[in-house]
């Protein structure tokens, strides 16, 4: 399993935790003993904001956690890490403050029975000092508050809140008795009652709910698998029937008994109700990326995404803005994964907690995500006045670009090629915002009807044009016009395959939509990777390697020139120069060249290894001297091959993890109560399997048996060699161990 392990951190040794699928399971929520505590960090930030805008001290106090003007249900209260298992992993220490802040960036949220309480999923990243990353996947749901102390505290806050509103009606009027009387006319009284009812809480009539988060922290970004596992845990809690096993069994299983899949392999493990699968690219493929690029392209549109991508390459300040945390992560991770073989080298905070908003004033390149509050006017958002700021309003399909920046080389042809890939997967290149709801519904209805009723649909299985099939529907005319305008050729297609006939029965281990997302991901990434492979196919010729040993190179790194920029630019097609002249000055390009130089003394960086392999392939098929550079656009030729690799891994599972099983728990532990996440038993979750567990013991016994058979076969092989030397007959291969 050595090939399956994530790169362990310093001092990890051969820790088995490095090979586990998940490192920690975390539970965040309200601490009933502490009660309602204002979020001090958020209060501090609000005070700083008031001070920065020249408000009085009193004005600052009105925005604090004790603010009586703000509805208590909308205030910020402190969340806590209620439990995490295991307690600590030596080379990946648990950062309680960071995890708590990122699991619940807004702190605790309260609701009543009249509010929406749908669970929400989001993810986050923690970057360690050595640059390595840890990924967190969070499901936040609402649980009824049973503590009378907290319910009473919320009731008291509302009484104070209402009293403050009532007195403000008088304070806003003049001191005269006439104006005081006029301030309480029927209209003001009605509006006051409405204010009191809005977001109100009455302990005698309302049920109070508070947010709680369950989280998996993993070494690799298996987002889809983690999301499925957490959703199954949530369903087990809210189901009328208790789960087949106590939740401890499933959590123990994913923490200690589910390994990372080896590179190039797939893995199946088990949630509460159904199996979960994940797959990992091989050493020669593009690195793992599990965030759906489909969503990123739908949210921004192709043109906008390429523009934001260019801003990231030129290391500008990029601020993502959305109400949804997961949208921020999807766009941030989507764009950064398209940078291959380069890596973002600066501040990277896809979810910026409210308490850290002052980071936006930093005079350095950054890629950050900021949550917008519901109903907040974009014009009220005060942003740093930076000439190189790229503002991305994800929810509204809108970007504000820096004043001047060069376009990505062959941008028109590049967008054309990406459009072809998107259209093949049924995604409008202009993004989902411009694709009307009726269009989507009609398209889905037509395709679904044809799948379910091939006969009455009057559709033969011959190859026909999909646009001919839907030509009579005006609602998709815009899609057809877009395809023509961008020059995308919609080829005749085999409906027996595209409309979902199961004649071949591929026996996929995942849903078809999931497979298509995987295939779309890898094909889009291949198009981006191909552009860099073509543009930098001869980069090695311009790398300057003057140092004889690594120590002297590191010592003189700042004074040495590592790349012949002038010669490189003189060799490039003229249309590329505005972009390339700026790009080769970036930190990400400098780091890329440094990694290339370092590879002569130590193991080559994984991204560099894959990139160099691709350049070698280009040279095999297209012999080219540096002086023959051309700006003629060359399309990606590896799309089909990349998609097939994904499908093959998902058709045949390479590894299946141990099933969840009963743990050695005391009688009465693991009690089920519908709607409430149980208090987990730390004694069985704090450590991995032990010999006391009969399931683990059985597995260990089987392993010892295999080891004895292996040793015996080696002994037999050695004995046969000796017998041959002596001229004696060999033992049969089926000989049993004594």
Secondary structure as the mmCIF struct_conf table of DSSP 4:
data_model
#
loop_
_struct_conf.conf_type_id
_struct_conf.id
_struct_conf.beg_label_comp_id
_struct_conf.beg_label_asym_id
_struct_conf.beg_label_seq_id
_struct_conf.end_label_comp_id
_struct_conf.end_label_asym_id
_struct_conf.end_label_seq_id
HELX_RH_3T_P HELX_RH_3T_P1 UNK A 2 UNK A 4
BEND BEND1 UNK A 5 UNK A 5
TURN_TY1_P TURN_TY1_P1 UNK A 10 UNK A 11
TURN_TY1_P TURN_TY1_P2 UNK A 13 UNK A 14
HELX_RH_3T_P HELX_RH_3T_P2 UNK A 16 UNK A 19
STRN STRN1 UNK A 20 UNK A 20
BEND BEND2 UNK A 21 UNK A 21
BEND BEND3 UNK A 23 UNK A 23
STRN STRN2 UNK A 24 UNK A 29
TURN_TY1_P TURN_TY1_P3 UNK A 32 UNK A 34
STRN STRN3 UNK A 38 UNK A 38
HELX_RH_AL_P HELX_RH_AL_P1 UNK A 40 UNK A 52
TURN_TY1_P TURN_TY1_P4 UNK A 53 UNK A 54
HELX_RH_AL_P HELX_RH_AL_P2 UNK A 57 UNK A 61
TURN_TY1_P TURN_TY1_P5 UNK A 62 UNK A 63
BEND BEND4 UNK A 64 UNK A 64
TURN_TY1_P TURN_TY1_P6 UNK A 65 UNK A 66
BEND BEND5 UNK A 68 UNK A 70
HELX_RH_3T_P HELX_RH_3T_P3 UNK A 72 UNK A 74
BEND BEND6 UNK A 75 UNK A 75
STRN STRN4 UNK A 77 UNK A 77
STRN STRN5 UNK A 80 UNK A 85
BEND BEND7 UNK A 86 UNK A 87
TURN_TY1_P TURN_TY1_P7 UNK A 90 UNK A 91
BEND BEND8 UNK A 92 UNK A 92
HELX_RH_AL_P HELX_RH_AL_P3 UNK A 96 UNK A 103
TURN_TY1_P TURN_TY1_P8 UNK A 104 UNK A 106
STRN STRN6 UNK A 108 UNK A 108
STRN STRN7 UNK A 110 UNK A 112
TURN_TY1_P TURN_TY1_P9 UNK A 113 UNK A 114
BEND BEND9 UNK A 115 UNK A 115
STRN STRN8 UNK A 120 UNK A 127
TURN_TY1_P TURN_TY1_P10 UNK A 129 UNK A 130
BEND BEND10 UNK A 131 UNK A 131
STRN STRN9 UNK A 133 UNK A 144
HELX_RH_AL_P HELX_RH_AL_P4 UNK A 148 UNK A 171
TURN_TY1_P TURN_TY1_P11 UNK A 172 UNK A 172
BEND BEND11 UNK A 173 UNK A 173
BEND BEND12 UNK A 175 UNK A 176
HELX_RH_AL_P HELX_RH_AL_P5 UNK A 177 UNK A 182
TURN_TY1_P TURN_TY1_P12 UNK A 183 UNK A 184
BEND BEND13 UNK A 185 UNK A 185
HELX_RH_AL_P HELX_RH_AL_P6 UNK A 186 UNK A 197
TURN_TY1_P TURN_TY1_P13 UNK A 198 UNK A 199
TURN_TY1_P TURN_TY1_P14 UNK A 203 UNK A 205
STRN STRN10 UNK A 208 UNK A 218
BEND BEND14 UNK A 219 UNK A 220
HELX_RH_AL_P HELX_RH_AL_P7 UNK A 223 UNK A 238
BEND BEND15 UNK A 239 UNK A 241
HELX_LH_PP_P HELX_LH_PP_P1 UNK A 242 UNK A 243
BEND BEND16 UNK A 244 UNK A 245
HELX_RH_AL_P HELX_RH_AL_P8 UNK A 247 UNK A 256
TURN_TY1_P TURN_TY1_P15 UNK A 257 UNK A 257
STRN STRN11 UNK A 259 UNK A 259
HELX_LH_PP_P HELX_LH_PP_P2 UNK A 260 UNK A 262
TURN_TY1_P TURN_TY1_P16 UNK A 263 UNK A 264
STRN STRN12 UNK A 266 UNK A 270
BEND BEND17 UNK A 272 UNK A 274
STRN STRN13 UNK A 275 UNK A 279
TURN_TY1_P TURN_TY1_P17 UNK A 283 UNK A 284
BEND BEND18 UNK A 285 UNK A 285
HELX_LH_PP_P HELX_LH_PP_P3 UNK A 286 UNK A 288
BEND BEND19 UNK A 291 UNK A 291
HELX_RH_AL_P HELX_RH_AL_P9 UNK A 293 UNK A 300
HELX_RH_AL_P HELX_RH_AL_P10 UNK A 302 UNK A 313
TURN_TY1_P TURN_TY1_P18 UNK A 314 UNK A 315
STRN STRN14 UNK A 317 UNK A 322
BEND BEND20 UNK A 323 UNK A 323
HELX_RH_AL_P HELX_RH_AL_P11 UNK A 325 UNK A 337
TURN_TY1_P TURN_TY1_P19 UNK A 338 UNK A 341
BEND BEND21 UNK A 346 UNK A 346
STRN STRN15 UNK A 347 UNK A 349
BEND BEND22 UNK A 350 UNK A 351
HELX_RH_3T_P HELX_RH_3T_P4 UNK A 354 UNK A 361
BEND BEND23 UNK A 363 UNK A 364
STRN STRN16 UNK A 366 UNK A 371
HELX_LH_PP_P HELX_LH_PP_P4 UNK A 372 UNK A 373
TURN_TY1_P TURN_TY1_P20 UNK A 374 UNK A 375
HELX_RH_3T_P HELX_RH_3T_P5 UNK A 378 UNK A 380
TURN_TY1_P TURN_TY1_P21 UNK A 387 UNK A 388
STRN STRN17 UNK A 389 UNK A 393
TURN_TY1_P TURN_TY1_P22 UNK A 394 UNK A 397
STRN STRN18 UNK A 398 UNK A 400
BEND BEND24 UNK A 403 UNK A 403
HELX_LH_PP_P HELX_LH_PP_P5 UNK A 406 UNK A 408
TURN_TY1_P TURN_TY1_P23 UNK A 409 UNK A 410
HELX_RH_AL_P HELX_RH_AL_P12 UNK A 411 UNK A 424
TURN_TY1_P TURN_TY1_P24 UNK A 425 UNK A 426
TURN_TY1_P TURN_TY1_P25 UNK A 429 UNK A 430
HELX_RH_3T_P HELX_RH_3T_P6 UNK A 432 UNK A 434
BEND BEND25 UNK A 435 UNK A 435
HELX_RH_AL_P HELX_RH_AL_P13 UNK A 437 UNK A 452
TURN_TY1_P TURN_TY1_P26 UNK A 454 UNK A 458
BEND BEND26 UNK A 461 UNK A 462
STRN STRN19 UNK A 463 UNK A 465
HELX_RH_AL_P HELX_RH_AL_P14 UNK A 466 UNK A 469
TURN_TY1_P TURN_TY1_P27 UNK A 470 UNK A 472
HELX_RH_3T_P HELX_RH_3T_P7 UNK A 474 UNK A 476
HELX_RH_AL_P HELX_RH_AL_P15 UNK A 477 UNK A 485
TURN_TY1_P TURN_TY1_P28 UNK A 486 UNK A 487
STRN STRN20 UNK A 492 UNK A 494
HELX_RH_AL_P HELX_RH_AL_P16 UNK A 495 UNK A 498
TURN_TY1_P TURN_TY1_P29 UNK A 499 UNK A 500
BEND BEND27 UNK A 503 UNK A 504
BEND BEND28 UNK A 509 UNK A 510
HELX_RH_AL_P HELX_RH_AL_P17 UNK A 512 UNK A 535
TURN_TY1_P TURN_TY1_P30 UNK A 536 UNK A 538
HELX_RH_3T_P HELX_RH_3T_P8 UNK A 539 UNK A 542
STRN STRN21 UNK A 543 UNK A 543
BEND BEND29 UNK A 548 UNK A 549
HELX_RH_AL_P HELX_RH_AL_P18 UNK A 550 UNK A 555
TURN_TY1_P TURN_TY1_P31 UNK A 556 UNK A 556
HELX_RH_3T_P HELX_RH_3T_P9 UNK A 557 UNK A 559
STRN STRN22 UNK A 563 UNK A 563
HELX_RH_AL_P HELX_RH_AL_P19 UNK A 565 UNK A 570
TURN_TY1_P TURN_TY1_P32 UNK A 571 UNK A 571
BEND BEND30 UNK A 572 UNK A 572
HELX_RH_3T_P HELX_RH_3T_P10 UNK A 574 UNK A 576
HELX_RH_AL_P HELX_RH_AL_P20 UNK A 577 UNK A 583
TURN_TY1_P TURN_TY1_P33 UNK A 584 UNK A 585
BEND BEND31 UNK A 586 UNK A 586
HELX_RH_AL_P HELX_RH_AL_P21 UNK A 587 UNK A 598
TURN_TY1_P TURN_TY1_P34 UNK A 599 UNK A 601
BEND BEND32 UNK A 602 UNK A 602
HELX_LH_PP_P HELX_LH_PP_P6 UNK A 603 UNK A 605
HELX_RH_AL_P HELX_RH_AL_P22 UNK A 606 UNK A 621
BEND BEND33 UNK A 622 UNK A 622
HELX_RH_3T_P HELX_RH_3T_P11 UNK A 626 UNK A 628
BEND BEND34 UNK A 637 UNK A 637
HELX_RH_AL_P HELX_RH_AL_P23 UNK A 639 UNK A 651
BEND BEND35 UNK A 652 UNK A 652
BEND BEND36 UNK A 654 UNK A 654
STRN STRN23 UNK A 655 UNK A 656
HELX_LH_PP_P HELX_LH_PP_P7 UNK A 657 UNK A 660
HELX_LH_PP_P HELX_LH_PP_P8 UNK A 665 UNK A 666
TURN_TY1_P TURN_TY1_P35 UNK A 667 UNK A 668
BEND BEND37 UNK A 670 UNK A 670
TURN_TY1_P TURN_TY1_P36 UNK A 674 UNK A 675
BEND BEND38 UNK A 676 UNK A 676
HELX_RH_AL_P HELX_RH_AL_P24 UNK A 682 UNK A 685
BEND BEND39 UNK A 686 UNK A 687
TURN_TY1_P TURN_TY1_P37 UNK A 691 UNK A 692
BEND BEND40 UNK A 693 UNK A 693
HELX_RH_AL_P HELX_RH_AL_P25 UNK A 694 UNK A 726
TURN_TY1_P TURN_TY1_P38 UNK A 727 UNK A 727
HELX_LH_PP_P HELX_LH_PP_P9 UNK A 728 UNK A 732
TURN_TY1_P TURN_TY1_P39 UNK A 733 UNK A 734
HELX_LH_PP_P HELX_LH_PP_P10 UNK A 735 UNK A 737
#
